[in-house]
């Protein structure tokens, strides 16, 4: 029983550390206003989950609904990746420390 709890705790800690790595996609929109008019450009980059949350909060307040929808889609993708990482790490640790 202690082994299962330890495996879950270690898997959770590893996933939290993975969330701090700049491995999650983020779309950034830049708006430029000149004398000729307004232009909007988008760039993709990779950030950590805390940076993603900060950018998403800014997008929710300052940008259009279409941009906020893009952030929601990326949030689902990023969270699914973290959930899959948790189960993968847990299975790996279970197989490594399984009693023979």
Secondary structure, DSSP 8 states (H G I E B T S, - for coil): -HHHHHHHHHHHHHHHHHHTSS-EEEEEEEEEEETTEEEEEEEEEEE-HHHHHHHHHHHHHHS-HHHHHHHHHHHHHHHHHHHHHHHHHHHHHHHHS---
